[in-house]
Amino acid sequence: MGYGLLRYATPPELRPGLVFAGPPEIGFNYMGQFDAELGGGFRLADESTGATLGGTLRRPELIDVEAAVVGGRLALSIGYGERIHARATVQRLADALRAALAGPPAPSHDRAILDAAKIDAARVEAVLPLSPLQEGMVFHALSGDRLSYLQQFAFTLRGALDHERFATA
């Protein structure tokens, strides 16, 4: 049972018996797969996006791992506080992650999933079980709730827009 379910779905009369630890020290965010065009002529930028956290803001987790599949390859980014962890320590973590991910793929299971989806099994390396978060996403999607995991951002651009540079970016 997940933290969110326990914390927010437990009846109020049972909550005093629950003990929750402090906030997590490691955050992990899988951003998704970005192998195709984003649509509307947009594509991922080649250059760095820069810092994701302002210098005066407190980091929500001690270590923040972000992952995405870009161009068919898994890309990991590890954020950390330089006042708390040495670069060499985080490099050892990155090396350990690389070594763990370079091992043999997890065994395939549940051939019925491939058959139901009409996917050629010969082209599939492994079918892995869903993570608890993914199970929740599937549950909500199948129940008709398609907004629980939706994140949208809107920005207002002020000033003159250089259309050529915008299109290039």
C-alpha positions as CSV (number, residue, x, y, z in Angstrom):
1,M,0.0,0.0,0.0
2,G,1.4,3.4,-1.0
3,Y,2.2,6.4,1.2
4,G,-0.4,8.6,-0.4
5,L,-3.2,6.1,0.0
6,L,-2.4,5.5,3.6
7,R,-2.0,9.2,4.5
8,Y,-4.9,10.6,2.5
9,A,-7.4,7.8,2.2
10,T,-7.3,6.5,5.8
11,P,-10.4,7.4,7.8
12,P,-9.7,10.4,10.1
13,E,-10.4,8.2,13.2
14,L,-7.6,5.8,12.3
15,R,-4.9,8.4,11.3
16,P,-3.6,9.1,14.8
17,G,-2.2,5.5,14.9
18,L,-0.2,6.0,11.7
19,V,3.3,7.2,12.0
20,F,5.0,8.7,8.9
21,A,8.7,9.3,8.6
22,G,10.1,12.7,7.5
23,P,10.2,13.7,3.9
24,P,12.1,11.4,1.5
25,E,15.8,12.0,1.1
26,I,15.9,10.8,-2.5
27,G,13.5,11.9,-5.2
28,F,13.1,9.9,-8.4
29,N,11.2,11.3,-11.4
30,Y,10.8,9.4,-14.7
31,M,10.0,12.0,-17.2
32,G,9.0,9.6,-20.0
33,Q,10.2,8.8,-23.5
34,F,11.1,11.5,-25.9
35,D,12.0,9.7,-29.1
36,A,9.6,11.3,-31.5
37,E,8.9,15.0,-32.4
38,L,7.0,16.8,-29.7
39,G,4.5,18.1,-32.3
40,G,4.0,21.4,-33.9
41,G,7.5,21.4,-35.1
42,F,9.0,21.4,-31.6
43,R,11.8,19.1,-30.6
44,L,14.1,18.8,-27.5
45,A,16.8,21.4,-27.3
46,D,20.4,20.2,-27.6
47,E,21.8,22.6,-25.1
48,S,21.4,22.4,-21.3
49,T,18.3,23.9,-19.7
50,G,20.4,25.3,-16.9
51,A,19.8,25.1,-13.2
52,T,16.4,23.7,-12.2
53,L,16.5,25.1,-8.7
54,G,17.2,28.7,-7.8
55,G,20.3,29.3,-5.7
56,T,18.3,30.7,-2.7
57,L,15.8,27.8,-2.7
58,R,16.0,24.8,-0.5
59,R,16.4,21.5,-2.2
60,P,13.3,19.3,-1.5
61,E,15.3,16.1,-1.4
62,L,19.0,15.5,-0.6
63,I,19.4,13.7,-4.0
64,D,17.1,14.1,-6.9
65,V,17.4,11.6,-9.8
66,E,15.6,12.4,-13.0
67,A,15.4,9.9,-15.9
68,A,14.1,10.0,-19.4
69,V,14.5,8.0,-22.6
70,V,15.9,10.3,-25.2
71,G,16.8,9.0,-28.7
72,G,16.3,5.4,-27.5
73,R,18.8,5.8,-24.7
74,L,18.2,6.2,-21.0
75,A,19.4,9.5,-19.7
76,L,19.9,10.1,-15.9
77,S,20.4,13.4,-14.2
78,I,21.4,13.5,-10.5
79,G,20.9,16.7,-8.6
80,Y,22.4,17.2,-5.2
81,G,23.4,19.9,-2.7
82,E,27.1,20.7,-3.0
83,R,27.2,21.7,0.7
84,I,26.0,18.2,1.7
85,H,27.5,15.8,-0.8
86,A,30.9,15.9,-2.5
87,R,31.0,15.5,-6.3
88,A,33.0,12.3,-5.8
89,T,30.3,10.8,-3.7
90,V,27.6,11.5,-6.3
91,Q,29.9,10.2,-9.0
92,R,30.2,6.9,-7.1
93,L,26.4,6.8,-7.0
94,A,26.2,7.5,-10.7
95,D,28.8,4.7,-11.4
96,A,26.9,2.3,-9.3
97,L,23.6,3.1,-11.2
98,R,25.4,2.7,-14.5
99,A,26.8,-0.7,-13.5
100,A,23.4,-1.9,-12.2
101,L,21.6,-0.8,-15.4
102,A,24.3,-2.4,-17.6
103,G,23.5,-5.9,-16.3
104,P,21.3,-8.4,-18.1
105,P,17.7,-7.4,-18.7
106,A,15.0,-8.6,-16.3
107,P,13.4,-11.8,-17.6
108,S,10.2,-11.4,-19.6
109,H,7.0,-12.6,-18.1
110,D,3.3,-12.7,-18.9
111,R,3.2,-13.5,-22.6
112,A,-0.6,-12.8,-22.4
113,I,0.2,-9.1,-22.3
114,L,2.0,-9.2,-25.6
115,D,-0.6,-11.3,-27.2
116,A,-3.5,-9.1,-26.0
117,A,-1.7,-6.0,-27.3
118,K,-0.9,-7.8,-30.6
119,I,2.8,-7.1,-30.2
120,D,5.4,-9.3,-31.9
121,A,7.1,-11.1,-29.0
122,A,10.3,-11.5,-31.0
123,R,10.8,-7.8,-31.0
124,V,10.3,-7.4,-27.2
125,E,13.3,-7.8,-24.9
126,A,11.5,-7.8,-21.6
127,V,8.0,-7.1,-20.1
128,L,8.4,-5.8,-16.6
129,P,5.8,-5.5,-13.9
130,L,4.3,-2.1,-13.3
131,S,5.6,0.0,-10.5
132,P,3.1,1.1,-7.8
133,L,2.9,4.6,-9.4
134,Q,2.2,3.0,-12.8
135,E,-0.4,0.8,-11.3
136,G,-2.1,3.9,-9.9
137,M,-2.0,5.6,-13.3
138,V,-3.5,2.6,-15.0
139,F,-6.2,2.3,-12.3
140,H,-7.2,5.9,-12.7
141,A,-7.1,5.8,-16.5
142,L,-9.3,2.7,-16.6
143,S,-11.8,4.3,-14.1
144,G,-12.2,7.3,-16.4
145,D,-10.0,9.7,-14.4
146,R,-7.5,11.0,-16.8
147,L,-6.6,14.2,-14.9
148,S,-5.0,12.8,-11.7
149,Y,-1.6,12.6,-13.3
150,L,-1.8,15.4,-15.8
151,Q,0.6,18.3,-15.5
152,Q,0.3,21.3,-17.6
153,F,2.3,24.5,-17.6
154,A,1.3,27.8,-19.2
155,F,3.7,30.7,-19.7
156,T,3.1,34.2,-20.8
157,L,5.8,35.7,-23.0
158,R,6.3,39.4,-22.6
159,G,8.1,41.7,-25.1
160,A,8.9,41.3,-28.7
161,L,9.1,37.8,-30.0
162,D,11.9,37.0,-32.4
163,H,10.1,34.5,-34.5
164,E,13.2,33.2,-36.3
165,R,15.0,32.5,-33.0
166,F,11.9,31.0,-31.5
167,A,11.4,28.6,-34.4
168,T,15.1,27.6,-34.2
169,A,14.9,26.9,-30.5
